[in-house]
Amino acid sequence: MNHISVPLVAVIAFDHFSPFHLSVPCIIFGDLLHEQRLFELRIYADESGKLRSNEGISVESSLSINELAQADIIIVPSWRDPAEKPDQSVLDALVAAHTRGSQVVGLCLGTYVLAYAGLLKNHKAATHWEFEQDFINRFPDVKLDCNALYVDDDRLITSAGTAAGLDCCLYLVRQHYGSLIANKLARRMVIPPYREGGQAQFIERPVPVSSQNSRINMLLDYLRNNLNKAHGLDELASYNRMSRRTLTRLFHKATGMSVGDWLIGERIQRSQELLESTSLTIEAIAEQVGFQSATSLRQHFKNRFDVTPTEWRKTFQGKRPVSVNHLTEY
């Protein structure tokens, strides 16, 4: 593993690459947050010369195969031909990296590369739905999940097609830096607030931070500062000096949600942060964010993510590679 202060992310490029798939990890793990470098991004290619996409875009490698095997995260952003086995040196480097403790990622058809390396044998995986039967025929010893946006099984992370690569990469960011930074990246990229999918427990539903209505913004700030309290529409309408009907209409226009749905989303998001960053009990977190009981928190978590709060904490709580407290919220 590398010994620098931030994780090294190696993206494998190849001739006839897909510009979209290659750009996804380059955007997510590049310099999207200018305030602080979160990852070191390098591109590796085992083919000499410039690599070109079918559209004529070209890239060059900046990483040697020895460095590739030492990367913290290795990403194969799709693959040009499911029937073609990649060069053995690349497959060996992937196996060596995983053995050393690296995360190895296959986006879309990149799952084929991990399978050709033998890494996915007896493991769960995801890939593009159009290639489901082909993949099963070629790799019958892989447990393909045809419904998942992405799957993480023993540091082997694979995703479904195209845009699911964004969800997968944001999941990796969340693992290393928590939901706050992952949500910030999502907002910076103007990604839709949430995505349905088999891996719903890992897909954020960020609630609106603010709206274009100053009176509603004032109400959002009030609610965030008083999440632990119960709130009725009549009380909030009085606080905002408007009728209940006007409040309901303006709130939905500004946020796209009802007051109740917004509060649940905000309480769940705050619960996520507390589960990741504190050792508070489930009961204490439920009280702090305004759920009536730990049972209520567990029910909302199960409904939203299909996991319990304890399972969420086990997955996402951990040490952060760098300090991110000073990053400015957007």
C-alpha positions in Angstrom: 0.0 0.0 0.0 1.2 3.5 -0.6 2.5 5.6 2.3 1.4 9.1 1.2 -1.2 11.1 3.1 -4.1 10.4 0.8 -5.2 7.2 -0.9 -3.7 6.5 -4.3 -6.4 5.8 -6.9 -5.2 4.0 -10.1 -7.5 4.1 -13.1 -6.7 1.6 -15.8 -7.1 3.0 -19.3 -7.0 0.9 -22.5 -7.3 1.4 -26.3 -10.9 1.9 -27.5 -11.9 3.1 -24.0 -15.3 4.7 -23.2 -14.8 8.4 -22.5 -17.7 8.4 -20.1 -16.6 5.5 -18.0 -13.0 6.7 -17.9 -14.1 10.2 -16.9 -16.3 9.0 -13.9 -13.5 8.0 -11.6 -11.3 10.9 -12.9 -14.0 13.4 -11.8 -14.9 11.8 -8.5 -11.3 11.1 -7.3 -9.7 14.1 -9.1 -9.8 17.7 -7.9 -13.5 18.2 -7.7 -13.3 19.7 -4.2 -10.6 22.4 -4.6 -10.4 23.1 -0.9 -8.4 19.9 -0.1 -7.0 17.0 -2.0 -8.8 13.8 -1.0 -7.1 11.4 -3.3 -4.1 11.1 -5.6 -5.3 10.1 -9.0 -3.1 8.3 -11.6 -3.8 6.7 -14.9 -2.2 3.4 -15.9 -2.1 1.7 -19.3 -0.3 -1.5 -20.3 -0.4 -0.6 -24.0 2.2 1.6 -25.4 1.6 5.0 -27.0 -1.5 7.1 -26.9 -4.8 5.3 -26.1 -7.7 6.4 -28.1 -11.5 6.1 -27.7 -13.7 5.3 -30.7 -14.6 9.0 -30.7 -10.9 10.0 -31.2 -10.1 11.2 -27.6 -6.6 10.2 -26.5 -4.9 9.7 -23.1 -1.5 8.7 -21.9 -0.4 6.7 -18.9 1.3 8.2 -15.8 1.7 5.0 -13.7 4.0 2.0 -13.9 2.8 -1.5 -13.4 4.8 -1.8 -10.2 3.0 1.3 -8.8 -0.3 -0.1 -10.0 0.0 -3.1 -7.7 0.6 -0.8 -4.7 -2.4 1.5 -5.3 -5.0 1.8 -2.5 -7.9 1.7 -5.0 -7.6 0.3 -8.5 -10.5 1.0 -10.9 -11.2 -0.7 -14.2 -13.7 1.7 -15.9 -15.5 -0.8 -18.2 -13.8 -3.0 -20.8 -13.8 -2.9 -24.6 -14.8 -6.5 -25.3 -16.3 -9.1 -22.9 -14.8 -11.9 -25.0 -11.2 -10.5 -24.8 -9.1 -11.6 -21.9 -6.9 -8.6 -20.7 -3.1 -8.8 -20.7 -1.9 -11.2 -18.0 0.4 -8.6 -16.4 -2.6 -6.4 -15.6 -4.5 -9.4 -14.2 -1.6 -10.3 -12.0 -1.2 -6.8 -10.8 -4.9 -6.7 -9.8 -4.5 -10.0 -7.8 -1.3 -8.7 -6.2 -3.0 -5.4 -5.2 -6.0 -7.2 -3.7 -3.7 -9.6 -1.8 -1.9 -6.5 -0.3 -5.3 -5.1 0.9 -6.3 -2.8 -2.0 -9.8 -2.2 -3.1 -10.3 -3.4 -6.7 -13.2 -1.9 -8.6 -14.8 -2.9 -11.9 -17.3 -0.4 -13.3 -19.8 -1.8 -15.8 -18.0 -4.2 -18.1 -14.9 -3.7 -16.0 -16.4 -6.5 -13.9 -15.2 -8.9 -16.7 -11.6 -7.9 -16.0 -11.9 -8.8 -12.3 -13.5 -12.0 -13.3 -10.8 -12.9 -15.8 -8.3 -12.2 -13.0 -10.0 -14.9 -10.9 -10.8 -12.4 -8.2 -14.6 -12.8 -8.3 -14.7 -16.6 -7.9 -17.4 -17.4 -5.3 -17.9 -13.7 -4.7 -20.9 -11.5 -5.4 -20.7 -9.0 -8.3 -22.7 -6.7 -10.5 -22.4 -5.7 -14.2 -24.4 -4.2 -17.0 -27.8 -5.9 -17.3 -27.5 -6.4 -21.0 -24.5 -8.7 -20.5 -26.0 -10.7 -17.7 -26.4 -14.0 -19.5 -23.1 -13.7 -21.3 -21.3 -13.0 -17.9 -23.0 -16.0 -16.3 -22.1 -18.3 -19.1 -18.4 -17.2 -19.0 -18.1 -17.0 -15.2 -20.5 -19.5 -13.6 -18.6 -19.5 -10.3 -19.4 -15.7 -9.8 -22.5 -14.9 -7.8 -23.9 -12.2 -10.1 -26.5 -9.9 -8.6 -28.6 -8.7 -11.5 -30.5 -6.1 -9.4 -27.7 -4.2 -7.7 -26.4 -0.8 -8.7 -23.1 -2.0 -7.2 -21.8 -4.7 -4.9 -18.9 -4.7 -2.4 -17.7 -8.2 -1.4 -14.3 -8.4 0.3 -12.9 -5.2 -1.2 -14.0 -6.3 -4.7 -16.4 -3.6 -5.8 -18.4 -3.9 -9.0 -21.1 -1.8 -10.5 -23.9 -2.0 -13.0 -23.8 -0.1 -16.3 -23.1 3.6 -17.1 -24.4 6.0 -14.4 -24.2 3.3 -11.7 -20.4 3.9 -11.8 -21.1 7.4 -10.3 -23.0 5.7 -7.4 -20.2 3.2 -7.0 -17.4 5.8 -6.8 -19.4 8.0 -4.4 -19.8 4.9 -2.2 -16.0 4.6 -2.1 -15.7 8.3 -1.2 -18.2 7.7 1.6 -16.2 4.7 2.9 -13.0 6.9 3.1 -14.5 10.2 4.2 -18.1 9.8 5.3 -21.4 11.0 4.1 -20.8 14.7 4.5 -18.0 14.7 1.8 -19.8 12.2 -0.4 -22.9 14.4 -0.4 -20.8 17.5 -1.1 -19.3 15.8 -4.2 -22.8 14.8 -5.3 -24.1 18.4 -5.0 -21.0 19.7 -6.8 -21.8 17.4 -9.7 -25.6 18.1 -9.5 -26.4 14.5 -9.3 -30.1 13.6 -8.6 -30.8 13.3 -4.9 -31.2 9.6 -4.7 -31.2 6.5 -6.9 -33.4 3.4 -6.5 -31.6 0.1 -6.6 -30.8 -3.2 -5.0 -28.0 -1.5 -3.0 -30.3 1.2 -1.6 -28.6 1.1 1.8 -25.6 2.8 0.2 -27.3 5.4 -1.9 -27.7 8.8 -0.4 -30.9 10.8 -0.5 -29.5 14.3 0.3 -32.2 16.7 1.4 -32.1 20.3 0.0 -29.8 22.5 1.9 -31.6 25.7 0.9 -34.2 27.0 -1.6 -34.8 30.2 -3.5 -37.5 31.3 -1.0 -35.9 33.2 1.9 -38.9 32.5 4.3 -38.7 28.8 3.6 -34.9 28.9 4.1 -35.5 30.5 7.5 -37.8 27.7 8.3 -35.3 25.0 7.2 -32.7 26.5 9.4 -35.1 26.5 12.3 -36.0 22.9 11.7 -32.4 21.8 11.5 -31.6 23.5 14.8 -34.6 21.8 16.4 -34.6 18.3 14.9 -35.1 16.8 18.3 -38.5 18.4 18.8 -41.9 17.4 17.3 -43.3 19.8 14.8 -46.9 20.4 13.6 -48.0 22.2 10.5 -50.0 24.7 12.5 -46.9 25.5 14.7 -44.7 26.0 11.7 -47.2 28.1 9.8 -47.4 30.4 12.9 -43.6 30.5 13.1 -43.4 31.6 9.4 -46.4 33.9 9.8 -48.4 32.3 7.0 -51.4 30.0 6.7 -51.1 26.3 6.9 -52.2 25.9 3.3 -49.7 28.6 2.1 -46.9 26.9 4.1 -47.6 23.5 2.6 -47.7 24.9 -1.0 -44.5 27.0 -0.7 -42.6 24.3 1.2 -43.3 21.7 -1.5 -42.5 24.3 -4.3 -39.2 25.1 -2.6 -38.0 21.6 -1.7 -40.0 19.2 -3.8 -41.1 17.5 -0.6 -43.8 17.7 2.1 -42.7 19.0 5.5 -43.0 15.5 6.9 -40.9 13.9 4.2 -38.3 16.6 4.5 -38.0 16.1 8.3 -37.7 12.4 7.9 -34.9 12.8 5.3 -33.1 15.3 7.4 -33.4 13.2 10.5 -32.1 10.1 8.7 -29.2 12.1 7.2 -28.3 13.4 10.7 -28.5 9.9 12.1 -26.1 8.7 9.4 -23.6 11.3 10.4 -23.9 10.5 14.1 -23.6 6.7 13.5 -20.4 7.3 11.5 -18.8 9.9 13.7 -19.9 9.1 17.3 -20.3 6.2 19.7 -23.7 7.3 20.8 -26.3 4.6 21.4 -29.1 4.1 18.9 -31.5 5.3 21.6 -29.5 8.5 22.1 -29.2 9.2 18.4 -33.0 8.6 17.9 -33.7 11.1 20.7 -31.2 13.7 19.4 -32.6 13.7 15.8 -36.2 13.7 16.7 -37.4 10.1 16.2 -39.9 9.1 18.9 -37.9 6.0 19.7 -35.0 3.7 18.7 -37.6 1.4 17.2 -38.8 4.3 15.0 -35.3 5.1 13.9 -34.6 1.4 13.0 -37.9 1.2 11.0 -37.1 4.3 9.0 -33.5 3.1 8.4 -34.8 -0.4 7.3 -37.4 1.2 5.0 -34.9 3.6 3.4 -31.7 1.5 3.2 -32.7 -2.1 3.9 -30.1 -2.2 6.7 -30.3 -1.5 10.4 -28.5 1.6 12.0 -26.0 -0.8 13.6 -25.2 -2.4 10.2 -24.8 1.1 8.8 -22.4 2.1 11.6 -20.4 -1.1 11.1 -20.0 -0.4 7.3 -19.2 3.3 7.4 -17.7 4.2 10.8 -13.9 4.3 10.7 -10.9 6.5 10.7 -10.7 9.3 8.1 -7.4 9.5 6.1 -7.3 13.2 6.3 -8.9 16.0 8.3 -11.9 17.5 6.4 -13.4 19.7 9.1 -12.4 23.0 7.5 -14.0 22.2 4.2 -16.6 24.8 3.3 -20.2 23.5 2.9 -22.0 24.2 -0.3 
